Amino acid sequence: MIVGDEHRGRVRELQARARELEEAAERATDPEQRQRLTDKARRAKEQSEQANRMTTQDPKNTGLR
């Protein structure tokens, strides 16, 4: 399914972005910058989890047919 593939691709992109931000936060020396990067990483991770739930959701439970 094309839509599912698009969602899975988006999930992978968001997961990779979250990892990149986490790594950048670990390298950051400025505490404020570290916090900003940590917050961005958390949001990206939350978005990837939400997108993943949408991808794995059973169409019967969503009203889609």
C-alpha positions as CSV (number, residue, x, y, z in Angstrom):
1,M,0.0,0.0,0.0
2,I,1.4,3.4,-1.1
3,V,0.0,5.4,1.9
4,G,1.5,2.9,4.4
5,D,4.9,3.1,2.7
6,E,4.8,6.9,2.9
7,H,3.9,6.7,6.6
8,R,6.7,4.2,7.3
9,G,9.1,6.4,5.4
10,R,8.0,9.4,7.5
11,V,8.5,7.4,10.7
12,R,12.0,6.4,9.7
13,E,12.8,10.1,8.8
14,L,11.5,11.3,12.2
15,Q,13.4,8.6,14.1
16,A,16.6,9.5,12.3
17,R,16.1,13.2,13.0
18,A,15.5,12.4,16.7
19,R,18.7,10.4,16.9
20,E,20.6,13.2,15.2
21,L,19.2,15.8,17.6
22,E,20.0,13.6,20.6
23,E,23.6,13.2,19.4
24,A,23.9,17.0,18.8
25,A,22.5,17.6,22.3
26,E,25.2,15.3,23.8
27,R,27.9,17.3,22.0
28,A,26.5,20.7,22.8
29,T,28.5,22.6,25.4
30,D,26.0,25.4,26.0
31,P,23.3,24.2,28.5
32,E,20.6,26.2,26.7
33,Q,21.5,24.8,23.3
34,R,21.6,21.3,24.8
35,Q,18.1,21.8,26.2
36,R,16.7,23.1,23.0
37,L,18.2,20.2,21.1
38,T,16.9,17.7,23.7
39,D,13.4,19.2,23.4
40,K,13.5,19.0,19.6
41,A,14.6,15.4,19.8
42,R,11.8,14.6,22.2
43,R,9.2,16.2,19.9
44,A,10.6,14.4,16.9
45,K,10.5,11.1,18.8
46,E,6.8,11.8,19.8
47,Q,5.9,12.6,16.2
48,S,7.5,9.4,15.0
49,E,5.7,7.3,17.6
50,Q,2.4,9.0,16.6
51,A,3.1,8.4,12.9
52,N,4.0,4.8,13.7
53,R,0.7,4.2,15.5
54,M,-1.1,5.6,12.5
55,T,0.8,3.2,10.2
56,T,0.1,0.1,12.3
57,Q,-3.5,1.0,13.2
58,D,-6.1,-1.5,12.1
59,P,-8.3,0.1,9.4
60,K,-11.4,-1.5,11.0
61,N,-10.8,0.5,14.1
62,T,-10.4,3.8,12.4
63,G,-13.6,3.8,10.4
64,L,-11.6,3.6,7.1
65,R,-12.7,0.9,4.7
